[in-house]
Structure formats: C-alpha cells, structure tokens
Amino acid sequence: QVQLVESGGGLVQPGESLTLSCAASGSIFSISVMGWYRQAPEKQRELVAVITTGGYTKYADSVKGRFTISRNNAKNTVYLQMSSLKPEDTAVYYCNVVARTVEPNRTYWGQGTQVTVSS
C-alpha cells in the first residue's frame, strides 16, 4: 500500500503564493507519474498539473505560467508552487500518484488539502 501525506494548504489573499507538498510512503517499488488535482464546490475534480519520472510536465491552461510542479524522486515527494493566486483557485487540492508496489501500477490519492484564496 501507498500512503500520501499532503501539506501546505491554507488561506491566502489574491496575488499571494503558496506551496503544496505531498510525500508518498509505503512499500513502493517505483512511482511513474505524480500530480495534483483540485475540486471546487459543486464542480468536478480537475487536473492541475502532472510530472513524470523524467520531468515531463503538463498543466491545466488555467494555471500555466502561475503554477510550477516539481518532484524529488529520492524522497518520493511532489511539490506544487502556486503564485499569483486567484479566488477561482480556491478548491481542495488532491495529490495523485501512479505507483508500483507488490501490485502492478495503481493510482493512489491523498486526503486533500484546502486552498482558499480570498481577501
């Protein structure tokens, strides 16, 4: 099994920055993709950004140029640096990883961390 522990959420004002972290632990053989999704009230969960082991990244159009995803493979940790935050970025942010353990590749989700952007 894989456990994901997220941290870094909180309340910020528009234009401010915030960095989320997600550390994966457990009997992990390898992690291929790590990413962040978010879900605002009454909206579907949506992809924010993903990063592969080799460093390939993909971002939602709404966050391009403002958010940066990175990972530390040695620590099985993924980060999301968020800048120029807007009220519409308010959501619960979920960490997502595709990991191989004794089982073949599976997708795992974190418990979510609240990000609120408000003046």
N, C-alpha and C positions, 0 to 999 in steps of 0.2 A: 504493500500500500504506500501511497504518497500523501504526505501532509503538506499543505500550503499555508503559510502564515504571512498575512498581509499587514502592512503598517504604513502610516504616513498620511492618512486621510485627515480631514478637518474642515474648519470654516475659514474661508479667506475672502478678501474683498476683490472685486473685479480688477483685473490687471496684475494681481499678485501671482506668486509662484508657489508650487507645491511639488514634492517628490514622493511617489509611492514606491514601496519595496515589497517584494514577495520572495520568501525563501522556501524552497522545496526540500523536504527531508523524507527519509524512509529508505527502503531497500531499492534504491534507484540504480539501474544499470546505465541508463543514458536518458537524456532529455533532448528531443529534437526541436520542438517549437515551444516558445514561451510567449505569452501575450497578455494583453489587458482588454477587457470588455467592460461596458458600462450599461446600466439600466436606469433610466429616469422614471419617475412615477407615471404610470399608465402608458408606458412605452415599451417596445420590445428591446431585449438585450441586443447591443450592437458592438461590433468590433471597433476598438480604438487603435490598437497597434499590436503587431506581432514581430518577432525576431527569431531567426533560425540559428542553429549552432554556428553556422558560418558567418553570421552577421547580416544576412539579408533581412531587410525591414519592409513593412507595409503599414501604411497609416490610413485612417479614415480621412476623407477630404476635409472634414470639419476641423481637424486638429493639425493638419500639415503646417509646418513652419512654427508651430507653437509647442508641440509635444515632442519629446525625444525618448525613444525606448532603447535600453541597453541591458546587457546581461553579463554576469560574472560566472563563467562556466565552472570554475573551480569551487565556487560557493553555491552553485545551483540557485542563483538569485537573479531576478529580473527587476529592473527599475523603470519607472515612468516619470520623467521630468516634465512637469507641466508649467508653462509660463503664459503670460497674458491671458489668464483665466477669465472666462465669461460666465454670466449667470446660466447660460444654456449648457455649460459643462457640469452643472450640478447633477449628480447621479450617484448610485452605488457602483463602485468600480470593483470588478472581479478579476483576479489573477487566473490564468489558464495555462496549463502545460500539457504537452504530449510526452509521456514518459514510458520507458520500458523497464519493467521490473522482472520478476519471475514470469510475469504475464507479458504478452505482446503489447505493443504500443496502445496506450489508453489515454483518454483525456481526463484530466483532473481539474477541479475548480476550487478556488479559495472561498472563504466565507463571505467576502465582500467588505469593502471599507467605504464609508460615506465621505463624499466630497461635496461641500456646499459652497457656492460662490454667491455672495450676497453683500450688499452694502448696508 
